[in-house]
Amino acid sequence: MTVQIHQRSAVLEAFRAAGIRQVLTDPVEVAIFAKDACPLDQAMPAFVVVAESADDVVAAVRVCNRFSLPFTARGAGTGISGGAVPVEGGVVISLAKLNRILEVDPENRCAWVGPGLVNLQLSEHVRPYGLHYAPDPSSYMVSTIGGNVAENAGGPHCLAYGVTTNHILGLELVLPTGEVVTLGGKAAEYPGFDLRGLVVGSEGTLGIVTRVLVKLTPNPPELRTLLISFRSLADAAAAVSAVIAAGVIPVALEMMDRPCLEVIEEYVHAGYPADAEAVLIVEVDGLPGKVAAEAEQVAQIARAHNAVEVRLATDPEQRARLWFGRRAAFGAIAKLKPNYYLHDFVVPRTRLVEVLTQIRTICEKYGFVPLNVFHAGDGNLHPLIVYDYAEAGAYERALRAGQEIIRVCIAAGGTLSGEHGIGIEKRDLMPLVFSPEDLAAMRRLKRAFDPNNLANPDKLLPLETAGQEAAH
């Protein structure tokens, strides 16, 4: 149910009576919250609650329950699977102002933070303690910790350190009924069900996170960053598998193909080789002796797989430039076309070349040249389909190409998402990897947390038919 015209004044008055100071209703202001960075869908909410505290979130959720209004939590709106797209006529609860670092505990290497805190700001704040927050999605300069928790975000340095769920110790959660629970905490282990792990990656469908207890990681005493270029994508992919097979687990193992390199280099002049068909950015860290040995081992493996050049970043500035180029990839493509459709899925490392070849074939069939920049170490692919929405039929062709690419990845033993989430984008493709029984169990879990189906409905799980609803 969405808000009816005759209810609007009653709902607005209820928000105000609950002590919420800022509720947006002007269509121009509300339109900003109608979509996230996903190009697929948008919907106009009736209200946007700009929460200034956890109490505001609790109050807003209780009002939504009173009027049976669906609600969607939103941080920075940088998600690209449609997870923060509201229900038409529903409520958006903005967490952007819940952006404080509430407590830093350097002895226990953890910190309580608000969900609206920008990822990068956390690492900058704890740097004087010799610590950092390891998960670093490419959007870490703008994406928020709460959004990272919702999507179980990854990032270039998650190959060795793990994704978001491996770095969340506790959560304060407002349940869809308006109750508040604390899951996990500073102790190493807690008995009972791992509800903390359940909430991470649930895309706001089980409640709204209002505080996050994150694990902080010591800064490594030394690190080395290598830029390795190849004349073929096959050689680069073979080197990736060989590095992992040799027992070396770099903290980062990224790959970019030639079309991507060209547009990045023109945009930021990162120093990437102009004649390479593919490059790897490999980073190892740890104690000095270990780092030197692993860097040399990676270099030897790369040369054995026909690397043209192995370049070591000689100073922090050079390393920063290499990483800036990698992280600027999605901005750089604007020099080609104004719009892009970015995918996110995982395939076995041994199938990388096969899948990348099929991706190129599919894109060429629809008139596109894909740009590939991805986390090669764990097989997490991010092909970019670049298009111009103003060009007749381009958007529809991009969607059709994307659907075919997803099916190719699933057929290769892959899965739907590595870090961007399911949201609206891949919701109806969940049956490709989950059985009806699997999905039914997930729906029962959703109902246990959210009996009225108000918390970010119509995300993550395929929409039920009337027959399915009756069966449950």
N, C-alpha and C positions, 0 to 999 in steps of 0.2 A: 504493500500500500504506500502511495505517496500522498503528500499533503494536498488537500482539496482547497479550493479558493476560499471557501467560507471558514476554513480552519486557520488560515494564515495568521490572522491577528491573534487568535488564541494561542498558537504555538509561539509566536514572537513574544507575547506577554509572559508565557511560561518560562522562556529562556531568560527574560529580564528579571522575573520574580526569583529565579534560581541564582541570581547574582552574576550572570554572565554579562559583561560590559559591552562586548563587541560582537554583534551579529549582523552579517552583511545580507542585504536583500535586494539592493539595486542591481538590475540585470547586467549592467556593464561591469560592476565589481564581481558579481557572482560568476560571470562568464570566464574569468581567469581560472576558476577552479573546475571548469567543465571537463577538462582532460588532463592527462599527464603527457609525458614525452612520446607515448605510443601513437603512431599515426592512424590507428585503426578505428577509434571510436571516441565519442564524447557525449555528455549528457548534462543538462542544466539542473543543478540542485536548486531547491527552493530557498535554502538558507545555508550560510557559511558561518559556523561558530569559530571565532578566532580565540582559542583557549589561551589564557594567560597563566594557568596553573593546572595541576592535576585535579583540583576540586572542580574547576570549570569543565573538565572532561567528564567527570562523574555526573555532574549536574546535567550536562548536555545529553549524555546517554540515557539518563533517567527520564528526561523530557521526551526523547525519541521513543522510549518504551511506552510512555503514557499515551502518545498519539500514534503508536505503531508506525513510526517513520524509519525507513532504512538509513543507516549512517555509514560514512566512509571516512577513515582517518587519512590525513595527508600531511606529508612533511614538505620536502622541496619540490615535489612533483617531477622528479627526474626519472622515475621508473618508465620502462619502455615496453611493458607487457599489458598496460591498461589496468593495473592493480589499483590505482588511485582514481579511476574514472567513477564518478558517483552514479547512483540511480537517479533517473529523471524525476525531479520533484522531491528528492530526498534531502539529506543533510550532509554537508562536509564539515568535519571537525579538524581544523587546522592546528597542527602541533608545532608550527614554526617558532613560536615564542617560548616553547619549553626547551630552551637551548642552552641551559646553564650546565657547567661542570659542578656538581653538587658536593663531591668529596673525592679527594685523591688519597689513596692509601699506598704509599710507595713500599712500605714494608711487606704488605701482602700482595703487592703488584696488581692493584685493581682500582677501579674508580666508578662511582655512581654518576651517571650523566642523564640529562634530559633527552628525550627522543628527537628533539629538533636540533640538537648539536650537529654541526657539520663535521664529517669524518676527519678531515685534515686538521681541524682546529684542536681535536683531542690529542693527536700526536705532537703537535706544536706545543701544547700546554704542558705535557709531561716530559718533554725533552730534557729540561734541567735535572730531572730525576734519573736520566739515563734509560728512559723507557719509551715505548711507543705502542700504538694500537695496530696490530699486524694486518687485519683485513683492509685492503686498499683498492676498492673498485676504481675503474678509470675515471669515474665521476666524483672521486673523493674530495675534490675541491668545492663541490656544491651539494652532494648527496648527504643525507642525514643518517645518524645512527639508527633512529627508529625505522626509517625506510630500509636500511641495510638489514635490520633484524627481520622485518616483514618479508623480504625477498631472499633471505639467507645469502647475501651478496658475497662474491668472491673477490677477485682482483689478481693482478700480476704476481704478487708475492704470496699467494695462497697455496702454491704447489707444496712447499715444505711446511708452512705454518698452519694451513687449514683455513676453511671459510668461516663466515661469521659465527655459525653455531659452535665452533670450537673455541670461541673467545667470549662467550656470554656466560657469566656465572649466575646471574639472577635477573629477575624482571619484576616490576610492579605492573600488574595488569588490571584494567577495568573490564570486568566481564560484560557481555552484552545486556545483562540484567541490571547493571549498575553497581554490582558488588565489586570490591577491590581485594585482590589477593596478591601475595608476594611469593614468587616461585624461585627456589634456589637461594643462594647467598654466598658469603665468603668462605664457608667451610668447604673442604675438598669434595665431600660427597654428602648427598641427602638421601634418606630412604624413601621408598614409595615410587610412584610413577614419575617419569621424567617429563613433567608438564612444561618445564622450561624449554626443553628440546622440542616439544610438540609445538609450542607457540612460535619459535623461530622458524621462519619460512611459511607460516600459515597465512600470510598476506592480509592480515587484518580481519580474517573471517572468524576468529575466536575471541576477539576483544581488542582493546586499545592499550598499547604499552605506554606508560607514563613515566617510568624510570628504568634505566638499564644499568646493571652492574657488569662492567666489561673487564676482561683480563688484560693486563698490560704486559708487554714482552720486553725484556732487556735489549737495549741496542747492541748489535754485534760489535765485538772489538775490531773486526776487520771485514771488509767485503770487496769483492772484485766483480766488475761488470765487463762482459765480453760482447762485442758485436761481430757476428760471424756471417759471412756472405757466401751464397751458393749460386751456381749457374742453373740449378734445377730445383723445383719444389720437392721432387722425389728424394734428392740427396739430403735436403734439409730435414724432411720428415724422417728419413732413415737415421739421421744423426740424433734426432730427438729420442727415438726408441732406443738407440744404442747407448745414449747417456744414462737413461733410466735403467736399462738392463745391466749396466756396469756397476750399479749400486750408488750412483751419484744422484742425490736429490737436490737440485739447485733450489734456491728460494724463488727464483723466477726463471721461466723458460718460454719466451714469447716468440711468435713467428709473424712475419708480414710478407706478403707477396709483392711482385713488381708493381702492379697498378697502384697499390696502397703506398708503396715507397715513393713513387713518383709524385703523388699528390701531397704527401706529407713533406717531402723535401722542398717542394716549391713553396709550401706554406710557411714552414718554420726553419728550414735550413739546419736540420739536426745533424748533418754530416753522414747521412746514409749513402752507401755506394750507388751510383747511378746505373751501373750495368748489372746489378744482381737480380736474379729471378726470385730470390727469397733471402731473407736474413733472419737470424736468431739473435735475440737479446737474452743472454744467459747471465744470471747473477748468483754467486755463491757467497756465503758468509759464515762466520764463526771465528775460531781461534786462528791466528796467523798461519801456523804451519799447515793446518787442515785446509784453509782457504787457498794457499799457494798450490798445494798438491791437487786439490779438486779442479782448480782453474786450469792447471796444466793437463790434467786428465781429460777435461772437456775439450781443450784445444786439440789434443792428440786424436780424440775420437772424431772431431769435426774434420780434421785433415784426412783421416782415414776414409771419410765419406765425401771426399772431393771438395772440401771447402776451398774457396778462392782466396779468402782473407780471414784471418783471426785477429781482431783488433781489441786491445785492452784499453779501457778508459783510464787515462793516466792521472786524472785529478777529479775532484768533486764536481767541478764545473762541466767537464766533458761528460761525466756520468749523468748529471742532471739534464744535459742537452739531449742525450740519447733517450732518456725516459720521457722528457717533455714531448719529443716527437711521437713516441708511442701513444702517450695519453692524448695528444692533440689530433689523433687520426679522425675522430668523428666530426671535429670542427673543420678539419682540412678539406673534407669532401664537399663542403659548401662551394668550393671553387669550381666544382664540376657541375653540380645540380643543386637546387634548393632543398630537395627532400631526400630522405633515405629510409629504407626499411632494414633495420638491424636485427639479425637473428641471433639466437643463443641456444645451442644444444651441445651435447657431449657425445663423442664417438670414441671407440677404442683407438689408441694411438697407432696401432698397426694398420688401421683402415683410413688414416688421414689422407693419403694421396688419392686413393680410390674415391673417397667422398668428395674431396676438393675438385677432382676431375669432373665428377657428375654435377657438382654445383655449377661449374663453369658452363657445362653443356646445357643445363636447364636455363641458366640466365641468358645465354646467347640465343636460345630458342625464342625467348620473349623479348629480345632486343636490348639486353643489359650486359654490362661488363662488371662482374662482381669484384669487390675489393675485400681481401681477406686479411684480418688482423686478429690474432687469437692467442689463447693460453695453450700453447702446443703441449706443454708438459703433462696436462691432464686431459687433453683432447677436447677442450672446450672451444668450439668454433663460433666465430662472430662474423659471418659473411655480410657485407653491406651491399644492398641493392639500391643504387642511386638513380633517382628519377625526378621529373618535374611534374608536380601535381596539376599544373595548368595545361600540360600536354594531354590531349584527348586519349583516354584509355590507358595512360601510363600507370596510374595508381592501381587499376584493376589488374594489369599485367604483372605488376610487382607482387600483388597478393597471390596471384595464381602461381607465380614462380616460387614464392615463399612456401606455399602449401606443398608443392612437389619436392622442394629441398628437404622439408621436415620429414616427409615419408621416406626419402632416400636415407636419411640419417637413422631413422628408426630401423629400417631394413638392414642397416649395417651393424646393428647391435647397440645403437645409441639410445639416448633418452631426450625428452623434450626440452629440458632447461638445465643449465649448469649454475646460473646465478641470477638471471633476470626475472625469474618467476613465471607463473602460468597466466595469472590475471584473466583478462578477456581474450587476449591474443591466441592462446593455445588451449583454452578451456575445453572446447569441443573436440580437441584431439587427444584428450586424456585416455579414451578407450583404446588408442593405439598401443599404450604401454600398460594399462591396468584392466583387469577383468571386471565384469559386472559385479562380482562379489567384492573385489577390492574397493570399487567405487562406492558400493553400498555401505561398507564398513566406514569409509571416510565420511559419508553423509550422516551416519548414525553418530559419529564423533562430533561433527559440526552441530547437530541438534542437541547433543548433551551440553555443549557450551552455550548454544544460541537457540533456544527452543522456539523463538519467534522469528528466526531468520532475518534479523535486522542488521547484523554486523557484516558490512561489505558483501551483500548477497550477490549471487550470479558471477562470482569470481572463483577461480581455481577448479571447481567441479562442474562437469557438464550439467546443463539445465535438465531438470527432470520432466518427464512427460506425466500427464495425469495418471496414467496407469502405474508408473513407477511410484508416484507419491502415494497412491492407494495401497500399493503392496507393502509400503513401509509404515 
